Amino acid sequence: MEEKQGIKTLKEQGTAKNVEHLPELLDKDNQRRQIILVDDDEEDRQIFTSALEDLNLNAEIGQFNNGVDLMAYLLDSSEQLPDLIFLDLNMPLMNGEECLSDIRNEAGLNKIPIIIYSGYYDSFKMEILKKKGADHYFLKPSTFSELKRLIKESISSLGKKKKMFRDFIIK
């Protein structure tokens, strides 16, 4: 059993240098930002967190293993809202699509950038996710270096206006 189904922070990372060419979302005023990762697979969360850490973002990384706990955290007025959420599409209790809808329907939460990732490609589902307010979508890659590249490109793309469906998908 996991130690807690809520957020786990990694404050012991210390301060890190910012990645070049990332948007103001994570680079503004040299302040430490908060990124939340939501994935029911513990090993995937560990790999994803390692990739985020390797990118040397000036960010605290929080983790949830399901959308229900994420929503409870986001709706808790005593908690700081994240600057970015990476959300796995397929999870028990509340999947990524349901969680995305709930976040976008909350006035105080609907501006948080959300990047969806999944182990499969479904253009119909991606169109639905885009209409529901996801900022970007990428497929879980097979290598660690590719994951780091996709994360970096996803964050960088947040500063650009997405006008075409192809801009929604990070490849």
N, C-alpha and C positions, 0 to 999 in steps of 0.2 A: 504494500500500500504506500502511496506517495505520502511525503511528510505533511503536506497541506494542499488542499485543492484550490487555494487562493493564489495570491501573487507572491513570487519569490524575487526579491531584489538582489542585485549583484553590486552593491555599493563598494565592496572591497576591491573593485577594479582600479580605483583611483582615477585621477584625471587623465584623459588621453587627448592626443592631437586630433583635430578634425580632419576628415577626408577632404581633399581638394574637390572643388566643383560640385559640392552638394548644395541644394537650395537652402534658403534662409531658414527653412523649417528646423534644421538641426545645426545651423552654423551661426545663428544670430547672437550677438552680444557675448559670445563665448560662454553662455550659460549651459549648464548641464540639462539635457532634455530627457524625456521619458519615452521609451519605446516599449510597447506591449506586444508580446508574442502569444498567440492562442493556438494550441495544438494538443490533441489528446494523446499523441504518441510521445512519450518521454524522450526516447532516443532522438527523434526528429527535433524536439525542442532543444536538446543539448547541442546537436550539430548546428542548428540555426543560430543559437546563442553564441557558439564559438565563432561562427562566421561574422556575426555582428561585432563581436569583440575584436576580431582580426581587422575589421575595417577602421578601427580606432575612432569610432564616433564618440563624441562627448555626450554619452547617453547612459542613463540607468536603464537596464533591461528588466522588465517585469514579465512574468510568465503565468499563464492560466492553462488548465487542461480542458476547459469547456466554456461554452458561451454563457451558460447560466451564471457561473462565478464571475466572469468578465462583466456581465451586465450588473450584477450586484455591486461590484467594485465601482463601475462607472456611475451608478446612480447614488452612491454614497457621497453626500455633499462634503464630507470631511477629507476626501481623497483628492489628490491632484489629478487633473485630467491629462491623459497622455498626449504627446505631440504626434504620435503615429501608432497605428495598430497593424500588425501582420496577422492575418486571420486564415486559418486552415479551413477549407470548405467542408470536409467530411469529418464530423465529430458527433459523438452521442449526446444526448440530452437536448442540445440546441446546436444545430449545424451552423456553418458559416453564413449561409444565406439568411437564415432566420435571425441570427445575431446582427448581421448587416442591416436588415430591415428594422430591427428594434433600435439600433443606434441612430439610424437616419430619421426615425420617427420621434426622437427625443430632441426638443429644441436646444437644449444645452450641450448636446453631444454631436449633432449632425454635421459639424464642420471638421471633425477629427478625420484626417486622412486615413483611409483603410486600403490596404493592399491584400488581396485575396491570393492564396496559393493553393494548389491542389496537385494530386498525383495523376490526374487525367485531363485530357483536352476535350471539351464539349462546347462547341461554338454557340449553341442555343443557350446553354446555361451561362456562358460568359456574357452574352447579350442581356440576359435577365439581370445578372449581377451589375452590369454597367448601368442599366436603367434604374436599379435600386440604389445606386450611389457609390458603388465601389470605385476607387480611384484607379487601380490597376490590378492586373491578374498575371500570375506566372505559374508555370508548371514546376513542380519539384524536380530539380535536376539530379543527375546521377553522380556528380562529383562535387567535392567541397569547393574547389576553385570556381566552378560554374555557379554554385549557390552564392558565393560572395559577389560575383559579377552581377547576377540577377538582383540581388538586394541593392547593390550600389546603383544600378540602372533604375530600379524602381524608385528609390529615394530621389535620385536626380531628376527623374521624369515628373515628379510632383510639382516642380517649379514651372513646368510647361503646360500650356493649355492643351488638353486632349480634345481634338475635334473629330478624329476619325476612329473607327472601331479598332483599326490596326494599332493605333497609338495606345489603346487600352491594354493590349497584350504586350508583356515584356518578354522578349525572346533572347 
